[in-house]
Amino acid sequence: MDASEAEGSTQNQGKEEGASSAQGDAGARPKKASLKRAADAKAKKKHKKARVSRPARPGYTVHQGEDMLLVISSSTSQYDGSVWTLKKKKGSKKKKLAKGKGKASQVKKKKPVNAKPKLESKPVKEKEEKVANLFITQEEDDHRWGHSLPEEVLINIFQIVVIQEGAVPFLCRVGRVCRLWNAAASSPILWHRVTVGHCWIAPGRSQLPKTQKKIKDTLDWLAHSRFSQLRDFSLCHWTKNVDYALEVVSQYCPDLCSLKLSYCTGVTAAAFRSLGLHSRSLHSLNLQYSEFQVEGLLEYLENHGSQIRQILFSHGLKNDRLLAAITRGCCPDLEMLEVNTKLDSKDCQLPVCIQALQMACPKLKTFRMMNVQPLHKGMRFGIDPTSGFPLLEELCIATTSFSYLTDRDLRDILFDSPKLRVLDLRGCSRITASGLAALPCLELECLFWGQYFSSHVGLSSLKKGLHTLTQKWSRTLQQLDIAHQLFTEEDLELAMSYLCQAEADTLRSLNLSGTRITPRALRPVIGQMTALDYLNLSSCRYLPRGVKRIYRGQEDIRQLLDKLE
């Protein structure tokens, strides 16, 4: 028994020692885990403290524009109310304190953390107040910037738009914004030039009586309140109420100088009588593409033609009588005469006596007959005129069809015109280089001699004599157009060499389309004429394939020089 008891005691002691050792190991493990948790909590606290230490966001923002800095105050800042969001977060955390003590302890530890933004928000508020005092302090002012602009500034802004878009309907619309804009839009400076189109109804449609009344009321209001200093007035695409518009404008616009009717119909003699009675300053009449009573205009020219300086009209069956009246001396001070027709018109022959026109209009400076073939008529008694057009500066006889104008006809027009600057003979295939070289003008700046629409261009033989023109006018020639003129390669090369003798900033436009120009003749012109900004080389068969096109701009033309070498 003793031996067995001894063995049992030894076994029990071994179990107790094993159990005690197991209990010691189990007690050591939770201590290590608690230490790790404490270390993690300290690290989190440090990390959260680092976040709080960030500088407070400013109460304003700065935006960089093209030429200025824009500072937006706290009233419109996107960071407005950042302090109040922190208070809301504090309130929400206090509500969570009742749920558990662990959360309450975490919130209590974060109390000093939230106190720092409160201290830093005070200087931010002071900065906000200073910025607000310097710039805008209220949100309402941000939306009312147009009310604080000086009226002179608004007038200058409106004037820029009026030059580009016109006075109507722009000024009528901006005048309804507010009182300040209405006062600026009603400035007489902005209403010197007015163009009125089909604002109420599309052209070609019938007008109801209410619409016609609205049109008349609007014209009356404009004439009374806006047209006090009107000088240039234009009507476009009006088929009705044209007489009423002209009568109202002539009565209430004493400074009217220029009148233009474009694609208008129904102009009667009553409108011209009203112009004669009230518009004493009127000196320009543009009636192109409009239908009017010829007898009424003839009556106006006979009574008030001495005040007319410019007159423009389109070729028609009855309109030819206007040119006959002008040659009789109805407009002795006429400075500009233009007769044109539509591009699709055919057989537009206009009989005109050049000698009678020279005697009736000695002050003529611009004479244009566009797409019209003048048929020269002689004087009845065969009197040779002693003077032609001594003040003439521009002559245009361009046409889209074949022209019968010869060197003799051109000499009869320009035999006494030494001040000629612009000569447009496009389509005049019978004019020769020798006839142009014999003209008395020595300072020609623009010569347009291209053959664009003539069917006889391909059948004509090679020409010579271009070098005589460039030699004569190389010092003053700025624009030269000889498209589809079949001059020889040698003549073109010699002509280009004379152009290079002028100053570098003289020649600005050169059209050589369809000519026999060669790279050798073209290189010196491109290299020396630094002001050249337009060059047409399309359909030039003697040039490389990749070069035949239109060049615009000096840089584009300089790149062409590398391709020609």
TORTI-357125 format. One record per residue (C-alpha): residue in three letters; x negated, y negated, z. Coordinates in nm, 3 decimals. Example, Ala and Ser with C-alpha at 12.3 -4.5 7.8 and 13.67 -1.06 7.14 Angstrom:
2
   type         x         y         z
    ALA    -1.230     0.450     0.780
    SER    -1.367     0.106     0.714
END
This chain:
565
   type         x         y         z
    MET     0.000     0.000     0.000
    ASP    -0.279    -0.239     0.080
    ALA    -0.443    -0.176    -0.249
    SER    -0.120    -0.229    -0.444
    GLU    -0.032    -0.543    -0.254
    ALA    -0.376    -0.682    -0.320
    GLU    -0.336    -0.625    -0.691
    GLY     0.010    -0.789    -0.690
    SER    -0.118    -1.094    -0.505
    THR    -0.399    -1.135    -0.750
    GLN    -0.153    -1.120    -1.038
    ASN     0.078    -1.378    -0.874
    GLN    -0.214    -1.613    -0.817
    GLY    -0.311    -1.585    -1.183
    LYS     0.044    -1.673    -1.292
    GLU     0.060    -1.972    -1.060
    GLU    -0.274    -2.102    -1.185
    GLY    -0.157    -2.060    -1.546
    ALA     0.167    -2.239    -1.473
    SER    -0.008    -2.523    -1.297
    SER    -0.248    -2.566    -1.585
    ALA     0.044    -2.572    -1.832
    GLN     0.221    -2.832    -1.625
    GLY    -0.098    -3.048    -1.628
    ASP    -0.120    -3.034    -2.007
    ALA     0.246    -3.120    -2.043
    GLY     0.203    -3.419    -1.813
    ALA    -0.094    -3.554    -2.011
    ARG     0.088    -3.561    -2.349
    PRO     0.364    -3.813    -2.262
    LYS     0.105    -4.051    -2.119
    LYS    -0.085    -4.059    -2.451
    ALA     0.238    -4.119    -2.646
    SER     0.334    -4.411    -2.424
    LEU    -0.008    -4.569    -2.476
    LYS     0.032    -4.546    -2.853
    ARG     0.374    -4.708    -2.834
    ALA     0.237    -4.992    -2.625
    ALA    -0.045    -5.048    -2.875
    ASP     0.202    -5.053    -3.164
    ALA     0.423    -5.300    -2.979
    LYS     0.127    -5.534    -2.924
    ALA     0.034    -5.515    -3.290
    LYS     0.390    -5.601    -3.392
    LYS     0.392    -5.896    -3.155
    LYS     0.069    -6.027    -3.302
    HIS     0.206    -5.980    -3.652
    LYS     0.526    -6.165    -3.571
    LYS     0.333    -6.444    -3.407
    ALA     0.131    -6.484    -3.726
    ARG     0.451    -6.528    -3.927
    VAL     0.581    -6.799    -3.695
    SER     0.258    -6.991    -3.720
    ARG     0.333    -7.089    -4.084
    PRO     0.369    -7.464    -4.148
    ALA     0.723    -7.592    -4.175
    ARG     0.861    -7.649    -4.525
    PRO     0.884    -8.014    -4.628
    GLY     1.217    -8.185    -4.664
    TYR     1.145    -8.302    -5.020
    THR     1.017    -8.164    -5.348
    VAL     0.787    -8.313    -5.612
    HIS     0.840    -8.248    -5.985
    GLN     0.582    -8.351    -6.244
    GLY     0.719    -8.497    -6.567
    GLU     0.545    -8.613    -6.884
    ASP     0.434    -8.950    -6.749
    MET     0.559    -8.974    -6.389
    LEU     0.615    -8.787    -6.063
    LEU     0.971    -8.742    -5.937
    VAL     1.019    -8.710    -5.558
    ILE     1.354    -8.562    -5.454
    SER     1.453    -8.638    -5.095
    SER     1.602    -8.404    -4.837
    SER     1.955    -8.499    -4.936
    THR     1.916    -8.287    -5.250
    SER     1.632    -8.060    -5.134
    GLN     1.668    -7.689    -5.171
    TYR     1.516    -7.642    -4.823
    ASP     1.779    -7.852    -4.648
    GLY     1.917    -7.703    -4.325
    SER     1.626    -7.466    -4.251
    VAL     1.635    -7.558    -3.878
    TRP     2.003    -7.480    -3.852
    THR     1.953    -7.134    -3.992
    LEU     1.717    -7.057    -3.705
    LYS     1.982    -7.157    -3.450
    LYS     2.233    -6.928    -3.614
    LYS     1.991    -6.640    -3.586
    LYS     1.943    -6.716    -3.210
    GLY     2.314    -6.706    -3.148
    SER     2.347    -6.372    -3.320
    LYS     2.069    -6.226    -3.108
    LYS     2.234    -6.345    -2.785
    LYS     2.545    -6.153    -2.880
    LYS     2.335    -5.841    -2.912
    LEU     2.206    -5.872    -2.551
    ALA     2.520    -5.714    -2.408
    LYS     2.468    -5.396    -2.606
    GLY     2.142    -5.276    -2.438
    LYS     1.864    -5.381    -2.209
    GLY     1.594    -5.279    -2.455
    LYS     1.721    -5.523    -2.717
    ALA     1.759    -5.792    -2.453
    SER     1.398    -5.755    -2.351
    GLN     1.287    -5.792    -2.714
    VAL     1.493    -6.107    -2.756
    LYS     1.355    -6.256    -2.436
    LYS     1.002    -6.203    -2.556
    LYS     1.084    -6.385    -2.882
    LYS     1.218    -6.697    -2.708
    PRO     0.882    -6.879    -2.701
    VAL     0.834    -6.775    -3.066
    ASN     1.146    -6.962    -3.182
    ALA     1.053    -7.270    -2.984
    LYS     0.768    -7.360    -3.220
    PRO     0.979    -7.453    -3.527
    LYS     1.182    -7.690    -3.308
    LEU     0.866    -7.879    -3.214
    GLU     0.743    -7.887    -3.573
    SER     1.076    -8.002    -3.715
    LYS     1.050    -8.346    -3.552
    PRO     0.771    -8.480    -3.774
    VAL     0.944    -8.326    -4.075
    LYS     1.257    -8.530    -3.997
    GLU     1.050    -8.846    -3.972
    LYS     0.895    -8.776    -4.312
    GLU     1.239    -8.711    -4.455
    GLU     1.365    -9.047    -4.329
    LYS     1.067    -9.231    -4.482
    VAL     1.108    -9.061    -4.821
    ALA     1.482    -9.127    -4.810
    ASN     1.423    -9.497    -4.742
    LEU     1.185    -9.521    -5.036
    PHE     1.405    -9.339    -5.284
    ILE     1.767    -9.230    -5.260
    THR     1.944    -9.196    -4.927
    GLN     2.290    -9.074    -5.026
    GLU     2.417    -8.800    -5.250
    GLU     2.667    -9.036    -5.410
    ASP     2.388    -9.259    -5.544
    ASP     2.234    -8.961    -5.723
    HIS     2.546    -8.932    -5.937
    ARG     2.591    -9.309    -5.994
    TRP     2.255    -9.396    -6.150
    GLY     2.427    -9.554    -6.450
    HIS     2.596    -9.813    -6.226
    SER     2.264    -9.937    -6.087
    LEU     2.091    -9.998    -6.424
    PRO     2.059   -10.361    -6.536
    GLU     2.285   -10.455    -6.823
    GLU     1.987   -10.561    -7.036
    VAL     1.838   -10.212    -7.008
    LEU     2.164   -10.051    -7.116
    ILE     2.188   -10.287    -7.415
    ASN     1.838   -10.189    -7.528
    ILE     1.924    -9.819    -7.494
    PHE     2.247    -9.864    -7.688
    GLN     2.068   -10.057    -7.959
    ILE     1.831    -9.765    -8.025
    VAL     2.129    -9.532    -8.069
    VAL     2.314    -9.783    -8.288
    ILE     2.018    -9.807    -8.526
    GLN     2.013    -9.428    -8.567
    GLU     2.382    -9.333    -8.543
    GLY     2.573    -9.654    -8.612
    ALA     2.790    -9.877    -8.395
    VAL     3.116    -9.690    -8.459
    PRO     3.230    -9.471    -8.291
    PHE     2.940    -9.466    -8.043
    LEU     2.999    -9.805    -7.882
    CYS     3.373    -9.742    -7.863
    ARG     3.315    -9.422    -7.667
    VAL     3.051    -9.543    -7.423
    GLY     3.263    -9.850    -7.349
    ARG     3.516    -9.623    -7.177
    VAL     3.269    -9.484    -6.920
    CYS     3.276    -9.767    -6.665
    ARG     3.292   -10.145    -6.641
    LEU     2.914   -10.188    -6.663
    TRP     2.889    -9.977    -6.976
    ASN     3.188   -10.157    -7.126
    ALA     3.020   -10.493    -7.070
    ALA     2.697   -10.368    -7.227
    ALA     2.876   -10.208    -7.524
    SER     3.065   -10.530    -7.597
    SER     2.745   -10.732    -7.643
    PRO     2.761   -10.910    -7.984
    ILE     2.399   -10.814    -8.056
    LEU     2.505   -10.451    -8.102
    TRP     2.777   -10.538    -8.353
    HIS     2.572   -10.707    -8.625
    ARG     2.598   -10.407    -8.858
    VAL     2.905   -10.179    -8.864
    THR     3.000    -9.886    -9.088
    VAL     3.352    -9.745    -9.061
    GLY     3.428    -9.410    -9.220
    HIS     3.738    -9.192    -9.217
    CYS     3.760    -9.183    -8.835
    TRP     4.132    -9.104    -8.808
    ILE     4.204    -8.871    -9.095
    ALA     4.008    -8.673    -9.350
    PRO     3.982    -8.823    -9.700
    GLY     4.241    -8.706    -9.949
    ARG     4.514    -8.637    -9.694
    SER     4.829    -8.841    -9.658
    GLN     4.859    -9.085    -9.369
    LEU     5.168    -9.097    -9.154
    PRO     5.317    -9.437    -9.060
    LYS     5.201    -9.393    -8.700
    THR     4.847    -9.326    -8.819
    GLN     4.848    -9.634    -9.041
    LYS     4.971    -9.847    -8.753
    LYS     4.698    -9.707    -8.529
    ILE     4.436    -9.791    -8.793
    LYS     4.558   -10.148    -8.827
    ASP     4.575   -10.198    -8.450
    THR     4.221   -10.068    -8.409
    LEU     4.090   -10.299    -8.682
    ASP     4.265   -10.595    -8.520
    TRP     4.113   -10.512    -8.181
    LEU     3.764   -10.469    -8.326
    ALA     3.785   -10.794    -8.522
    HIS     3.912   -10.993    -8.221
    SER     3.684   -10.854    -7.948
    ARG     3.374   -10.713    -8.119
    PHE     3.316   -10.862    -8.466
    SER     3.240   -11.220    -8.363
    GLN     2.882   -11.197    -8.495
    LEU     2.931   -10.928    -8.761
    ARG     2.698   -10.964    -9.060
    ASP     2.695   -10.632    -9.250
    PHE     3.022   -10.442    -9.293
    SER     3.075   -10.112    -9.478
    LEU     3.382    -9.904    -9.555
    CYS     3.340    -9.544    -9.672
    HIS     3.599    -9.306    -9.818
    TRP     3.900    -9.530    -9.754
    THR     4.192    -9.470    -9.987
    LYS     4.447    -9.693    -9.808
    ASN     4.452   -10.013    -9.603
    VAL     4.133   -10.138    -9.769
    ASP     4.291   -10.476    -9.845
    TYR     4.409   -10.511    -9.486
    ALA     4.063   -10.427    -9.351
    LEU     3.891   -10.683    -9.578
    GLU     4.144   -10.954    -9.492
    VAL     4.103   -10.902    -9.116
    VAL     3.724   -10.887    -9.134
    SER     3.697   -11.195    -9.352
    GLN     3.925   -11.400    -9.122
    TYR     3.752   -11.318    -8.793
    CYS     3.389   -11.277    -8.912
    PRO     3.256   -11.615    -9.027
    ASP     2.895   -11.486    -9.038
    LEU     2.968   -11.198    -9.279
    CYS     2.677   -11.172    -9.524
    SER     2.702   -10.826    -9.680
    LEU     2.999   -10.613    -9.785
    LYS     2.978   -10.251    -9.902
    LEU     3.264   -10.037   -10.032
    SER     3.164    -9.677   -10.100
    TYR     3.414    -9.435   -10.254
    CYS     3.705    -9.664   -10.170
    THR     4.022    -9.712   -10.376
    GLY     4.304    -9.961   -10.388
    VAL     4.108   -10.288   -10.370
    THR     4.323   -10.562   -10.519
    ALA     4.277   -10.928   -10.601
    ALA     4.425   -11.028   -10.262
    ALA     4.119   -10.889   -10.083
    PHE     3.880   -11.090   -10.304
    ARG     4.085   -11.406   -10.252
    SER     4.059   -11.362    -9.876
    LEU     3.682   -11.320    -9.907
    GLY     3.663   -11.638   -10.110
    LEU     3.863   -11.839    -9.857
    HIS     3.696   -11.727    -9.533
    SER     3.358   -11.561    -9.607
    ARG     3.146   -11.856    -9.710
    SER     2.822   -11.682    -9.608
    LEU     2.881   -11.368    -9.815
    HIS     2.591   -11.313   -10.056
    SER     2.580   -10.934   -10.115
    LEU     2.849   -10.716   -10.279
    ASN     2.807   -10.339   -10.315
    LEU     3.101   -10.179   -10.496
    GLN     2.937    -9.861   -10.624
    TYR     3.159    -9.554   -10.670
    SER     3.468    -9.756   -10.573
    GLU     3.783    -9.841   -10.765
    PHE     3.885   -10.206   -10.759
    GLN     4.079   -10.456   -10.964
    VAL     3.830   -10.600   -11.209
    GLU     4.033   -10.913   -11.274
    GLY     4.029   -11.001   -10.904
    LEU     3.651   -10.964   -10.885
    LEU     3.603   -11.169   -11.202
    GLU     3.815   -11.445   -11.052
    TYR     3.607   -11.434   -10.735
    LEU     3.278   -11.454   -10.929
    GLU     3.396   -11.748   -11.136
    ASN     3.489   -11.945   -10.825
    HIS     3.231   -11.828   -10.571
    GLY     2.960   -11.661   -10.781
    SER     2.706   -11.929   -10.693
    GLN     2.673   -11.787   -10.340
    ILE     2.612   -11.427   -10.455
    ARG     2.250   -11.305   -10.439
    GLN     2.302   -10.930   -10.478
    ILE     2.565   -10.734   -10.668
    LEU     2.583   -10.358   -10.720
    PHE     2.853   -10.169   -10.915
    SER     2.901    -9.848   -11.110
    HIS     2.943    -9.811   -11.483
    GLY     3.302    -9.782   -11.601
    LEU     3.538    -9.868   -11.884
    LYS     3.646   -10.198   -11.730
    ASN     3.340   -10.265   -11.515
    ASP     3.135   -10.357   -11.820
    ARG     3.315   -10.692   -11.817
    LEU     3.131   -10.776   -11.495
    LEU     2.795   -10.766   -11.670
    ALA     2.931   -10.984   -11.947
    ALA     3.049   -11.238   -11.689
    ILE     2.707   -11.237   -11.522
    THR     2.533   -11.303   -11.854
    ARG     2.761   -11.603   -11.902
    GLY     2.615   -11.764   -11.588
    CYS     2.865   -11.686   -11.310
    CYS     2.582   -11.599   -11.066
    PRO     2.293   -11.839   -11.135
    ASP     2.109   -11.751   -10.811
    LEU     2.135   -11.374   -10.850
    GLU     1.827   -11.191   -10.720
    MET     1.933   -10.825   -10.743
    LEU     2.142   -10.652   -11.010
    GLU     2.204   -10.276   -11.004
    VAL     2.426   -10.076   -11.235
    ASN     2.444    -9.698   -11.188
    THR     2.664    -9.400   -11.260
    LYS     2.710    -9.045   -11.141
    LEU     2.451    -8.785   -11.234
    ASP     2.704    -8.569   -11.419
    SER     2.827    -8.856   -11.638
    LYS     2.770    -8.843   -12.014
    ASP     2.734    -9.107   -12.282
    CYS     2.680    -9.390   -12.035
    GLN     2.585    -9.657   -12.284
    LEU     2.604   -10.014   -12.159
    PRO     2.577   -10.299   -12.410
    VAL     2.370   -10.581   -12.263
    CYS     2.208   -10.891   -12.404
    ILE     1.873   -10.917   -12.231
    GLN     1.801   -11.268   -12.363
    ALA     2.134   -11.401   -12.229
    LEU     2.073   -11.233   -11.893
    GLN     1.728   -11.388   -11.868
    MET     1.872   -11.733   -11.927
    ALA     2.167   -11.682   -11.688
    CYS     1.965   -11.527   -11.399
    PRO     1.615   -11.677   -11.394
    LYS     1.572   -11.590   -11.022
    LEU     1.628   -11.216   -11.069
    LYS     1.379   -11.006   -10.866
    THR     1.527   -10.654   -10.888
    PHE     1.690   -10.513   -11.202
    ARG     1.808   -10.151   -11.194
    MET     2.001    -9.957   -11.458
    MET     2.004    -9.602   -11.322
    ASN     2.127    -9.323   -11.549
    VAL     2.262    -9.586   -11.786
    GLN     2.141    -9.632   -12.142
    PRO     2.120   -10.004   -12.220
    LEU     2.212   -10.104   -12.574
    HIS     2.033   -10.425   -12.655
    LYS     2.236   -10.697   -12.817
    GLY     2.089   -11.004   -12.979
    MET     2.190   -11.366   -12.935
    ARG     2.459   -11.494   -13.167
    PHE     2.259   -11.786   -13.295
    GLY     1.923   -11.606   -13.289
    ILE     1.767   -11.840   -13.032
    ASP     1.438   -11.710   -12.894
    PRO     1.428   -11.742   -12.515
    THR     1.145   -11.947   -12.376
    SER     1.124   -11.751   -12.050
    GLY     1.210   -11.401   -11.936
    PHE     1.221   -11.289   -11.572
    PRO     0.933   -11.479   -11.413
    LEU     1.017   -11.361   -11.058
    LEU     1.097   -10.998   -11.141
    GLU     0.931   -10.751   -10.901
    GLU     1.113   -10.424   -10.974
    LEU     1.249   -10.276   -11.296
    CYS     1.423    -9.938   -11.301
    ILE     1.562    -9.784   -11.620
    ALA     1.549    -9.420   -11.507
    THR     1.781    -9.167   -11.669
    THR     1.864    -8.797   -11.649
    SER     1.910    -8.764   -12.023
    PHE     1.738    -8.884   -12.337
    SER     1.662    -9.256   -12.348
    TYR     1.635    -9.473   -12.658
    LEU     1.421    -9.737   -12.487
    THR     1.113    -9.821   -12.692
    ASP     0.795   -10.019   -12.632
    ARG     0.947   -10.322   -12.806
    ASP     1.256   -10.315   -12.583
    LEU     1.038   -10.293   -12.273
    ARG     0.825   -10.582   -12.393
    ASP     1.135   -10.796   -12.449
    ILE     1.234   -10.742   -12.086
    LEU     0.893   -10.789   -11.924
    PHE     0.711   -11.029   -12.156
    ASP     0.717   -11.298   -11.882
    SER     0.705   -11.091   -11.559
    PRO     0.355   -11.118   -11.410
    LYS     0.478   -11.040   -11.056
    LEU     0.611   -10.692   -11.135
    ARG     0.529   -10.439   -10.859
    VAL     0.755   -10.137   -10.930
    LEU     0.822    -9.987   -11.274
    ASP     1.049    -9.681   -11.299
    LEU     1.070    -9.529   -11.648
    ARG     1.157    -9.168   -11.565
    GLY     1.316    -9.003   -11.866
    CYS     1.198    -9.270   -12.112
    SER     1.008    -9.041   -12.347
    ARG     0.966    -9.301   -12.624
    ILE     0.750    -9.527   -12.408
    THR     0.377    -9.490   -12.484
    ALA     0.064    -9.562   -12.285
    SER    -0.037    -9.839   -12.525
    GLY     0.299   -10.012   -12.472
    LEU     0.253   -10.003   -12.093
    ALA    -0.104   -10.129   -12.117
    ALA     0.019   -10.436   -12.310
    LEU     0.248   -10.553   -12.027
    PRO     0.150   -10.882   -11.860
    CYS     0.174   -10.748   -11.501
    LEU    -0.170   -10.703   -11.348
    GLU    -0.084   -10.589   -10.993
    LEU     0.148   -10.293   -11.044
    GLU     0.184   -10.079   -10.730
    CYS     0.428    -9.803   -10.832
    LEU     0.455    -9.638   -11.174
    PHE     0.715    -9.362   -11.218
    TRP     0.684    -9.216   -11.566
    GLY     0.778    -8.850   -11.517
    GLN     0.978    -8.656   -11.775
    TYR     1.206    -8.442   -11.559
    PHE     1.528    -8.394   -11.755
    SER     1.433    -8.463   -12.116
    SER     1.472    -8.168   -12.354
    HIS     1.207    -8.310   -12.588
    VAL     0.917    -8.270   -12.343
    GLY     0.806    -7.929   -12.463
    LEU     0.824    -8.034   -12.830
    SER     0.610    -8.345   -12.800
    SER     0.245    -8.339   -12.898
    LEU    -0.053    -8.415   -12.678
    LYS    -0.093    -8.775   -12.570
    LYS    -0.384    -9.003   -12.498
    GLY    -0.433    -9.336   -12.328
    LEU    -0.358    -9.264   -11.964
    HIS    -0.707    -9.381   -11.867
    THR    -0.621    -9.730   -11.994
    LEU    -0.339    -9.754   -11.736
    THR    -0.543    -9.627   -11.442
    GLN    -0.828    -9.855   -11.540
    LYS    -0.593   -10.156   -11.548
    TRP    -0.408   -10.086   -11.222
    SER    -0.657    -9.877   -11.021
    ARG    -0.711   -10.159   -10.771
    THR    -0.340   -10.189   -10.677
    LEU    -0.176    -9.858   -10.776
    GLN    -0.026    -9.679   -10.471
    GLN     0.217    -9.431   -10.633
    LEU     0.169    -9.261   -10.969
    ASP     0.417    -9.015   -11.123
    ILE     0.329    -8.863   -11.462
    ALA     0.511    -8.531   -11.423
    HIS     0.532    -8.325   -11.745
    GLN     0.339    -8.585   -11.944
    LEU     0.123    -8.389   -12.190
    PHE    -0.205    -8.579   -12.176
    THR    -0.523    -8.399   -12.272
    GLU    -0.764    -8.258   -12.013
    GLU    -1.033    -8.509   -12.107
    ASP    -0.793    -8.802   -12.078
    LEU    -0.672    -8.682   -11.736
    GLU    -1.027    -8.639   -11.610
    LEU    -1.120    -8.990   -11.723
    ALA    -0.801    -9.134   -11.572
    MET    -0.872    -8.970   -11.234
    SER    -1.223    -9.108   -11.237
    TYR    -1.087    -9.463   -11.268
    LEU    -0.854    -9.401   -10.973
    CYS    -1.153    -9.306   -10.761
    GLN    -1.309    -9.647   -10.820
    ALA    -1.048    -9.815   -10.603
    GLU    -1.059    -9.841   -10.226
    ALA    -1.005    -9.520   -10.030
    ASP    -0.677    -9.632    -9.872
    THR    -0.504    -9.746   -10.195
    LEU    -0.352    -9.436   -10.357
    ARG    -0.084    -9.267   -10.140
    SER     0.128    -9.054   -10.376
    LEU     0.031    -8.860   -10.689
    ASN     0.265    -8.641   -10.895
    LEU     0.086    -8.425   -11.154
    SER     0.352    -8.157   -11.190
    GLY     0.350    -7.982   -11.527
    THR     0.037    -8.160   -11.652
    ARG    -0.293    -8.021   -11.785
    ILE    -0.494    -8.132   -11.482
    THR    -0.806    -7.924   -11.407
    PRO    -0.988    -7.857   -11.077
    ARG    -1.285    -8.058   -11.199
    ALA    -1.068    -8.369   -11.253
    LEU    -0.879    -8.320   -10.926
    ARG    -1.172    -8.280   -10.683
    PRO    -1.295    -8.643   -10.675
    VAL    -0.945    -8.781   -10.619
    ILE    -0.881    -8.556   -10.320
    GLY    -1.225    -8.614   -10.175
    GLN    -1.228    -8.994   -10.196
    MET    -0.862    -9.102   -10.158
    THR    -0.829    -9.063    -9.780
    ALA    -0.481    -9.220    -9.764
    LEU    -0.327    -8.969   -10.008
    ASP    -0.039    -8.793    -9.826
    TYR     0.170    -8.653   -10.116
    LEU     0.038    -8.442   -10.403
    ASN     0.252    -8.240   -10.647
    LEU     0.065    -7.971   -10.840
    SER     0.354    -7.741   -10.925
    SER     0.357    -7.584   -11.274
    CYS    -0.001    -7.692   -11.350
    ARG    -0.122    -7.410   -11.575
    TYR    -0.492    -7.502   -11.560
    LEU    -0.514    -7.463   -11.181
    PRO    -0.558    -7.141   -10.979
    ARG    -0.243    -6.952   -10.895
    GLY    -0.250    -7.012   -10.519
    VAL    -0.286    -7.388   -10.559
    LYS     0.027    -7.469   -10.761
    ARG     0.259    -7.623   -10.505
    ILE     0.355    -7.949   -10.332
    TYR     0.122    -8.081   -10.060
    ARG     0.248    -8.313    -9.787
    GLY     0.021    -8.469    -9.529
    GLN    -0.345    -8.558    -9.536
    GLU    -0.456    -8.244    -9.353
    ASP    -0.277    -8.019    -9.602
    ILE    -0.444    -8.200    -9.891
    ARG    -0.790    -8.175    -9.729
    GLN    -0.752    -7.798    -9.707
    LEU    -0.687    -7.792   -10.082
    LEU    -1.035    -7.931   -10.143
    ASP    -1.193    -7.615   -10.001
    LYS    -0.987    -7.397   -10.236
    LEU    -1.095    -7.593   -10.544
    GLU    -1.466    -7.554   -10.475
END
